[in-house]
Amino acid sequence: MSNSSASEIVNKVWNYAHVLRDDGVGYGDYVEQITFLIFLKMADERETSGQKVTVPAKYNWSKLAKLDGDALEIQYRHTLEELGKQSGMLGTIFRKAQNKIQDPAKLERLIKMIEKEAWSTLPVDVKGEIYEGLLERNAQDVKGGAGQYFTPRPLIEAMVEVMKPDVMDTVSDPACGTGGFLLAAYDYMAPQAKSKKEQKHLRENALRGNDIVDSVTRLCAMNLYLHGIGSADGDCPVISQDALAKEVGDNDRVDMVLANPPFGKKSSITIISEKTGKAEKEKLTYEREDFWATTSNKQLNFVQHIANMLKIDGKAAVVVPDNVLFEGGAGETIRKNLLERCNLHTLLRLPTGIFYAQGVKANVIFFDMKPAAKKPWTTKLWVYDYRTNVHKTLKQNRLTKADFDEFVKLYGATRRKATWNEETGEGRWRAYSYEELVARDKTNLDIFWLKDDTLEDTENLPPPEVLALEIVEQLEAALEEFRSVEEVLSGNGDVV
């Protein structure tokens, strides 16, 4: 086995992406092809060691490894097509798979590169680290747009740390992307798994996820598999479907939801008009009886969907853009229901500049589902403002786990009802009563009280590159709001 470190393997495999990029293979497509080939190589290694595998013999790794030229390209294409018809995790990883490497010589070189590593004998954490490294490199490719599926790891870790999933919980992410939240929950739960029953639950039943994009679901399935979750011939923990399309059944409810639904406010599909023959976008609203309001705002629909996913006393932590906090119409209805039917206890305001998708102003809302009651379940909302006077960028001043230390500490204190200043909080941390919240115009939860130092003191201005980024973000956010106004004026408003 090669003694290469995880970072060396990532660099080696990633450097070859540049060669394929010259041939028109994008980084996202490259990671996808790597996914197919690593899986086939691992299945072959396990079969060699006497383990049962589900890859049919005529489509296994050894058949590919000994071919070249057109014969290799044909075999690879048929392999992807046939494995996509299989069930379970195998079928999820290869669903609708296509060969994006048209040059057989480059495909052969990639296969030989993967052949050099004994993937099955690498420790699980090393395999996972390699794959996570590839996914993060892909997310950094701005043109590829993969960043929308990538939530900053320090934020994920802080959210999991305060949510504290129990080893026997069922944790779900209805917009799972490449699986960041599910894996962080797994890492938190794994040390708790002492008995065989707990270990089996954690490996096979604890995690659930889905994503609407087939290619992203496959990356998530492979990510989980490389971390030791699920099995090639077992049911896949993640599925590819529109999470918002159907109502939540009793058997679908979970103990915890951790999610960062995709950015972009409107749900739409592109159709070809029979009259004009041109592509047109059709707004999607979801007529669901379990929703509190009908809207085409995707973010608001995810909030409603996640609330319905929870068992009684189930907990959720969800990343949402600012519009979820202040938008009128359906937004107001949904916020009021959230305050009344759930215990919406904490709001974390996030700094700008931490997501690969620019112009995003986001927050994390934390709430618990409660049984039907006459009185509202929310009595107090704690707001932690980690946005005002905080300047983050993706390169020079990256977000770190330590940035959330104070929030994690205070979150734990208030949840334990410890001796924190219950009246107003202090610094970045302040509490608002239910009565104060519903008295605000449209139940607006876009709450801030700290003064922006840069408005008063030019000596405190951030570096020029940070200022430039913030200007870009402000302009993009303003454009998004103008689009929303245009859609309302053109008759695509919400129905409450």
Secondary structure, DSSP 8 states (H G I E B T S, - for coil): -----HHHHHHHHHHHHHHHHTTT--HHHHHHHHHHHHHHHHHHHHHHTT----S-GGGSHHHHHT--HHHHHHHHHHHHHHHTTS-HHHHHHHTT-------HHHHHHHHHHHHTS-GGGS-HHHHHHHHHHHHHHHHH-GGGTGGGG---HHHHHHHHHHH---TT--EEETT-TTSHHHHHHHHHHGGG--SHHHHHHHHHTSEEEEES-HHHHHHHHHHHHHTT-S-TTS--SEEES-TTSS---GGG-EEEEEE---S-SB-EEEEE-TTT-SEEEEE-----TT-SSB-SBHHHHHHHHHHHHEEEEEEEEEEEETHHHH--THHHHHHHHHHHHEEEEEEEE--SS-SSSTT--EEEEEEEE----SS-S--EEEEEE-STT----SSTT---GGGGHHHHHHHHHHHTT-SS-TTT-BTTEEEEEHHHHHHSGGG------S--GGGT-GGG---HHHHHHHHHHHHHHHHHHHHHHHHHHTT---B-
